[in-house]
């Protein structure tokens, strides 16, 4: 489980379901740290995602065992902070989260460094909240929205360093988290 130099590294990624840009970043990180386990909310990969991470040590949260979670994982947004905090990352020196939602909310061991490659702060919680208000996203109103925003900010406060792929995202991180 060590990366270069004997450092024990854990990779944390929102979910491994569909291939997208964040999965490309995770694959690059997994190639840099081939012994690092990948922690994810749910592992229900499409064929491309399955092929990319075949043979990797993928570890999931308790949400993996909930019937239908692999297909309806977004519906579990209100319990995602709890699911992330339920992971045991003791023994790791470096936690690298790949986050566009709440993966940054993991509980990091006291002496470990938490680096977050932030694809974006969750738009449905922050600056584009009004756009996501239809359908199931209607739950993101009032107390639930404010509670999730507090959880997201608390998760961001546990990050030692943020990385972004553009100045636009860097500015969004700064506006949202003050980091």
Buried (B, 14 or more C-beta within 10 A) or exposed (E): BBBEEEBBBBBBBBBBBEBEEBBEBBBEBBEEBEEBBBBBBBBBBEEEBEEBBEEBBBBBBEBBEBEEBBEEBEEBBEBBBBBBBEBEBEEBBBBBBBBBBBBBBBBBBEEBBBBBBBBBBBBBBBBEBEEBBEEEBEBBEEEEBEEBBEBBBEBBEBBEEBBBEEEEBBEBBEEBBEB
